[in-house]
């Protein structure tokens, strides 16, 4: 079938809407008519080759839509069902078998290789001979239709708006999962969130759900800090004016129990570690360019029993965690629509530019009328 997709042709180049040929499904694959797709920081850094995804390719990894066809071996979703798309994993390695698919031993092949992990083939082409990379995060959802695997498809109720639930598949579950899954933040705990973009604000919302008593948002943009306060942050710090570590130590007296670094800036990670109380944990969430390094005070980590750990996709099993977040949203406790700005698919370049400039927190593309509302 023919589809329209946003192709990334060259490193740092624009998203170019093109007509592509979509090949046949395999037994474990699902064809999804995409209604909406979020734009994530990871899409932009892969476009810019901070992470070396082979190009040309169709990016996009926060898709949501309606199942149009299923492979012969698919049993968990059916034609006509609404679904969200999340990251892919092999299902057979030690981490997948321990229900930790975001640490899949084959994560790069399933998410960043822009091809099927099984044989490095693509489902997308342009003309007879031009190969276009597909299966980015198992979906390549910057398109009017996407081929995913049954493993990275999450069934959702028919009344859930696709243009709200789309970013749950990556950015939203990453921030919320760091709080609710990775750290299991207990009631009364203190948390600092460095970077109040989509991931950071999802973490703020999750911290409210968890019952944290002190939630500190740190950012460079006053509008984002204002929104974080509206969503539940008890304190905000403008890092253009104040030293975040000094302020956090002053506010808490001894540091925070938990800190999240969502910006991908090594110096910010150092601040996240330096503001921890003894036995505190800092989570690395933001992705910098490959090869980035950070300097830490080893004795501060050692003598304080502090922990620094990476978090991928919020330690989520999407088929379990995304529905849980949707229930919080339905109950009014997880108002992620406050973060979202909608764009028509043909405005993808503007959406990406607005995200990079900080004018938009979470851009969500609407591919069709199916992506609008419920």
N, C-alpha and C positions, 0 to 999 in steps of 0.2 A: 504494500500500500504506500501511497505518497503522503508525507507529512510535512509540516513546516517546523523547522527547528532553528535555534540560535547557535550558529557554528562559531567556535573560536578557532580562527585560521592560523594566527601567528602569536608568539609570546607578547602579551600586553596589548594585543590588537582588539578591535571592537567585536561585540557579539553581532554576527551578521545573519539576519533571517534568510534562510535558504529552503528550497524544496528538496527533500531527500527521499530516497527509497528506503522503506523499512522492511527487512526480511522476515522470514518465517519464524514462528515460535518453536522452541524446543520443549521437551516434555515437562521440564520444571519451570517454565517461564509463563509470565502473565502479561498480556497486552492491556495497557491502561490508557484510556482517553483522558488526557491531563486537563483538569479544570483550573488548577492554580499551582504555582510553585514559588517558594520563597527563594530569595537570593541571600546566600550566606557568605561570610568572610572567606570561607574556604574556596568557594567558587572563584572569587576575585584573586586570591593568591595562586590558585592553580592556573587561571588565565595568565597571570604574570610570571608563572613558572618558579615561584618560591618552592613549590612542590612540582617536580618535573613530570607532569601528565603529558603523554604523547599527543601532539597536535597534527592536523586539525581534529577537533573533537567537539561533541555536544556535552556541555557541563550541565549543572543543575542536579541538586540532590535533596530537595525538600518538596517533592511532588505530591499531589493528591488528585484523585480523579475517580473514574468509573471503569470497572473491568469490562473490556470489550471482547476478550477471548482468553482462553486458558489452554495451556499445554495438556497433553494426554495424562500426565502424571500429577496434575494439580488437584488437590482435594480440599484445601482450606478456604479458598475463595471461589466465587462463582460469577458468571457473566451477569452484569447489572449491579453488582455490589460496589458500594463506595469504599475506597481504600486510601490510606496514606502510604507513602513510600519512605523507607528509611535506609540505613546503611546495610551493606551486604557482608556476609561472612561465610566461611566454608561449611560449618556445621559438624566438622569431624575432628578438628585439632583439640589438644587438651583444654584450651581456654573455652572453645565453643561447647565442649562436653561438660564443662563446669558452669554453664550458663553465663559466661563472660564473653559474648561474641564480639564486643568492641575491642577486645585484645586478641582477636583471631590471629593465629600464626601466619595466616595468608591474607591479612587485612589489605596490604598494598595491592596485591593482584586483584582482589575483589572490588576495590574502591577507587584506585588511582591509575590503573593500567589502561583505562579507556578501551577495554576489550573483555570478552568473556574469559573468566579465569581458567576455564577448562581447556581451552585450545587457542586463546589469544585472537579469536575471530570477533568481528563486529557485526551488528545487525543493521548498521547504517551504511549507505553509500550514496554517491552523487554521480549520476551517469553510470556507464557500464563498468568503469575501471577505478573510479576515485574512492578510495577507502576513507571513511569518516569514523573516528573513534566513538564508541558507544559504551554503555554499561558503566558510566561514571557513577560511583557509589551504587552500582547495580541498577541504575535507572536512567541517567541522562535526561532529566525531566524538563530542561529548557526546550520543550517541544510540545506539539499538539497531541502526540501519542508517545508512549514510552514502553519499552520492554524491560520488565523487572523479573526477578526470580520470586518464586513462592516464598522463599525464606526472608525476603526483605519487604514484604507486603503486609500491611496491617489493616484488617477489616474495621470499618467505622460505621456508626449508625447513619441511616439515611437522612436524618435531620441535622447533622453536623455540617456547618458551612465549610466547604472545601478551602475557601480563601482565608479562613481562620486556622484550620487544622494543618495546613500544608507545612509550616515551619516547625511543627512539633517533631517532624522526622529527624531533625538534626539540632539546630540552634536552641530551640526551646527545651527539648529533652536533655541537652547537654548541660545547660545551666541549672535547671531544676533537679536533674539527676545527681549532679555533684553534691547538692545539699541533701537530697532525700535518700539517695542510694549510697554514694561513695562515703560521705561523711556521717550520714544518719544523724544530722544535727539534732541534739536533744532540746527539749524546752528549757528556756532560760540561758542558752548558750549565747556567745558573742561571735559575730561574723563580720569580716571586712570583705567587700567586693570591689576589686580593682578593675574598673572599666564597666560602665553602666550602659552598654549597648544591649542587643537582644539577649545574648547569653547571660550577661551580668544581671539584667533586670528580671529574667526568668529565675535566676538564683535568688534575687530579693523576694520575689513572690513566693518561692518555695520556702524561704526562711520564715516568712510570715506564717505559712501553713504549718511549719515545724514548731513554731512557738519560740523562736529565738527572741531574746529580750533586747539585744543590742545588734543592730544591723547598720553597718557603715558603708555608704556608697562613696567611691572615689573616682573622680573623672576630671577631664579638662573642660567639658562643655557644661555651662550652667543650666541649659534647658534639660539636659539629661539628668543632672543632679536634682532638679526640681521635680521631674517625673519620678525619680526613684523615691523621693520623699513622699510623694502622693501615693505610691504603691506600697509603702511600708517601711522604707529605710528610716531608722530613728535618728541618724546623723548623716550629714553629707560633707565631703571635703573637696574643695576646688584645688586640685594639685597644681594649678598655675599660680596660686597665691600662697599656699601653705605647704609645709613639709608633711606629707601624709603619715609617715611613721611617727613623727613627733606628736602629731595631733591624735593619732590612735592611742599611743601610749598615755597621753594626757587624759583622754576621755575614759579609758578603761583602768588606768592605774598600773596595769601589768601586761597589757597586750590582749589580743583576741584569741579565742579558742580555735578559730578557723579563719583562713583567708583564701580567697579565690583570685587567681590572676587570669584575666580573660583577654588581655590586650595583645599578647604575643611579643611584648617589648621586654628584653632581658632585664633592664634596670627596674622595671615594675615588679618583676618576679623577686628581685632582691628586696624590694620594699615589702612585698607580701610576706616574705620569710622573716624579715627584721621586725615586723610588728606583732609576731606571734608571742603569746604567753608560753611559759614552760609547758611542755607536752602538747603544744598546739600543732596543727596540721595546715600546711599550705598546699593548695591544689594548682597544678599547672594545666590550664585549659587552652589559653590562646596559643596559636601556632605561628612561630616565627619562620623565617627562611631556614632551609636545611643548613646545618652546620653552626647555627647560633649557639653561643655559650654564655654562661652566667657565672659570676664570681660570688661566692657565699663565705660568710665567716664560719669556718668549720667548728670552732669552739662553741659558738652560739648554738649551732645545731646539736652538737654533741652534748654539752653540759645541760642544755635545756630539754633534752629528749624530744626535740622538735622533729617533725616529719615533713618531707617534701615529696609529693607523689603526683604523677601524671593522671589525668582523667580524660578518657575518650568517650564521647557520646553519652556522658553521664552514667557510665556503668549500667546501661539500660539493656534489657531484653525488650525490644520495641513492642512486640505483641502483647506484653504485659504492662509496660510502663506508659506507653502512649494512651491506651484506654483509661488508665488511672488518672493521667493529667486531664484528659477530656472530661472525666467525671468532676474533677475540681473546677474546671471551666464552667460546666453546666450548673454547678452549685454557686457560681459567682465568686469563687475564692481564687481564681487564677485568670484574671482579666487580660490575657495577652493581646487582645484586640487593641489595647491602649498603645502597643508598640508598633502596630502594623500600619503601613501606608500602601494602598493598592495602586497598581499600574497596569495598563493594557500591555499585552505581550509585545506589541511593536514599539513600546517605550522602554524596552529592557536597557538600552544604553543610558537613558536618563535615570532609571532606577539604580543602576550600578554606580553612576556618578554621584547621585544623591547619598547613597550609602557610604561611599568612600569619603565624601565631604562632611559626613555627620549630620546632614539635613534630614535623613530618614534613618530610623532605628532598624526596622525590619521591613524591607520592600517585599511585597508579594505580587507576583505577576498573575494576571487573569488571562488564561489562554482562550476561554470560551465562556458563554453564558452559564455553563454548568458550574463554573468556578465562583459565581457571584452568589453570596448569601447561602441559603439552604435549598 
